[in-house]
Amino acid sequence: MKAEYWTVAEAVELLTEALWADLGGIGVDPDPVTLEALARALELAPEMLELVWKTWESEMIFAEWPQARRDEAQYWLDAVLIGGIAVS
């Protein structure tokens, strides 16, 4: 799948849900197939990945996430999601 199948808002929403679930949050259970497809699409479209990250980070800043938590989210996105799912 290509990144254009998701809007930036849809990608950010899915990433937020996935991170929340990965951290043990209750109430969301993102579809792993959809999440893998998004990870693969973002891996293939670095410009989309950058736009999604900037948008997601802006939302985190608005929600008053500390810098350390935003750094963790970026690591999770790059290493766990893209590095883990997209290359599997």
N, C-alpha and C positions, 0 to 999 in steps of 0.2 A: 504494500500500500504506500501511497505517497502522502507527504505531510499535508497537502492541500485538502485532504479528506476531513481534516479537523480545522475548526477555527481556532484561533489563539485562545479564546475564552474556553472552548471545550477542552483543549489540551491542558490548560491550567487547572480546570476543575477536576479532570481525571488525575492529574499529578497530585493535586491536593488530597484527593480521596485516597490515592495509593500510598502517599507518605503517611497519612493519618493511620491507615490500616497497618502499614509496616511498623509504625511506632506502637501498635497495640490498641489503637483507638477503636471504639465500638460504634456501630451504626452505619458503617460503610463497608462494602465488599466489592471493590472494582473487579470487573471481568478480566481475568488474566490474559485472555486471548486479545482483547481490545488493548490492554496495556502493553502487551508485547508488540502489537502492530504499531502503536504510537511510538514506542521506543525505537523500533526499526525505522519508521518514517523520519523521526527526528535525527537519527544517526545518519541518514542519507541526505538530510537537508540542514546543514549547519546554520544557514541563515534563519531558518524556521526555529531551530533549537535556541538560537540566540534571542530571537523575538519572544519566544515562549518564556525563556528564563527571565528576561527583563520584565515582562508583564507579571510573571509570578512573583518575582522579587519586589516589584512595586506594591503588589497586594500584601505581601508580608510586611513591608515597611508601614503601610497604612494600618495594618493590624497590630503594629508595634512589636513585631518579633525582634528580639535582640540580634545583633550582628552574628553572634556565635550560632544561633539557631538557623539563620539564613545560610551561613557557611555549611552547616550540617545538611541543609536541604539541597544545596548545590552539589555537595559531595554525593549525596544519595542519588540525585538525578544523573550525575556524570558516571559515578563508579558502580552504583548498585543497579540502577535502571538501564541506562544506556550500555554500560560496561558488562552488566550481568545478563540482562534479558536479550538485548539486541545482538549480542555476539554468540548466543547459545544456539 
